[in-house]
Amino acid sequence: MRKILLLVVCLLMPAALVAQEDNDSTGYERDITLSEAIALARVQSVDAAVALNELKTAYWEYRTFRANLLPEVNFTGQLPNYNKSYSSYQNSDGSYTFVRNNTLGLSGELSIDQNIWLTGGKLSLTSSLDYVSQLGRGSYHQFMSVPVSLELTQPIFGVNTLKWDRRIEPVRYAEAKAKFISATEEVTMTTITYFFNLLLAKENLATARQNKENADRLYQVALAKRERGQISKNDLLQLKLNALQGQADVTAAESNLNAQMFQLRSFLGVSEQENLNPVLPEKVPEVDIHYDDVLGKALERNSFAQNIRRRQLEADYQVATAKGNMRSINLFASVGFTGQNKDLRPSYQNLLDNQIVQVGFTIPLLDWGKRRGQVQVAKSNRELEMSRIKQEQMNFNQNIFLLVANFNNQAQQLGIAEEADKIAEQRYNTSVQTFMIGRISTLDLNDAQNSKDEARQKHISELYYYWYYFYQIRSLTLWDFEQNRELEADFEAVVR
């Protein structure tokens, strides 16, 4: 009779646990693979949105730079300029009087401006018209036209900002594009972390429930054995403690599962009504990766390479700017024609020369070495930046070497962990059966259970590290070693 009751309890307990799980769950359950989670994260995650906005900012900065090299059409004017006021006027005898102004003025200028990147100057083709009308007593009006005028503004000896921009901005934009692809891979790495955290929490909960079920079953069997004197009271109490600990482990595992579920759902941007059920990846990409190949692709394609080049150019630009500030000479020249008349049409006839040449300069005669000091500071900063870049390059190469070594070792570690997981599971099942017939003690059974749990966790952890290292190498090289092709993106389509 006791054996029948024990059998009924063992059969009904799993069903009760499943019913309890269904009652506690909210929303609907959805299986999700690692590839599906990665695809969602690249579209819906906040990290992906941040990477996209950074790319858009860099794109429009580059577009602004390109626009500075193209002709620009501008219209400026004052429509109208009305002045009714008094102003002081000095007479020939030195006395002052106040005269009344009552004028209406209109002015407009149309210009086509072109920056000259080779010299750093600006060339403008302009056409302007001014009109002034004296109102009140003795009123009159006058037009003055400048039908065409060619103007040149040219700094001499100063730093050519446009020329430096032509060298720096393309590198900056290339860095931003490479950084966007790397950021996309980093989103994948974060997804892998959250996905395997949830997967491990799910496995821990399943393990805890299985252990609790076995602990309860073994405790019931132990009660029957105790009545027949086949087991000591100490072993019985140990099994009861195992059953209680099993219940506590289930509660803790459920809380951890809910926390990891919330973290992954929040990152992927999915509804809180979805209970994600992560599916253990059946296979991993089998690739053969070498350090020299990874380092070469990383130095060629990674944003770090563009970052180094940009910082070198910017340091050189700061030195050039400091040298250019030691003296300042600016040239302004204007060549054109002008005319004036009381009527509009005649003001464009009988034109006269309109030529202006100005050379302004600032040369410090005594500045106590301030400008030379600024040049030396810029040079020192450049040397400091070069030293930092050299150190960063060494660290970059070292990190890639260690990463490739870890990845190549990880395939072997994963195979060992997978085999150990199977063996530990078989050992535990054998230990349970052996304990049922009284051949081993509770200590041996607990040891088999702990080994099984640790082997399962180790298997999932090694699987996580394999995927994480794989995508970390992708993020550094911007290269898909599984498909043997470069990682690209349609940046024009992405930013629109």
Buried (B, 14 or more C-beta within 10 A) or exposed (E): EEEEEBEEEBEEBEEEBEEEEEEEEEEEEEEBBBEBBBBBBBEEBEBBEEBBEBBBEBBEBBEEBBEBBEEEEEEEBEEEBEEEEEEEEEEEEEEEEEEEEBBBBBBBBBBEBBBBBEBBBBBBBBBBBBBBBBBEEEEEBBBBBBBBBEBBBBBBBBBBBBBBBBBBBBBBBBBBBBBBBBBBBBBBBBBBBBBBBBBBBBBBBEBBBBBBBBBBBBBBBBBBBBEEEEBBEEBBEBBBEBBEBBEEBBEEBBEBBEEBBEBBBEBBBBEEEBBBEBBEBEEBEEBEBEBEBBBEBBBEBBBBBBBBBBBBBBBBBBBBBBBBBBBBBBBBBBBBBBBBBEEEEEBBEEBEEBEEEEEEEEEEEEEEEEBBEBBEEBBEBBEEBBEEBEEBBEEBBEEBEEBBEBBBEBBEBBEEBBEBBEEBBEBBEEBBEBBBEEEBBBEEBBBBBEBBBEBBBBBBBBBBBBBBBBBBBBBBBBBBBEEEEEBEEEBEEBBE
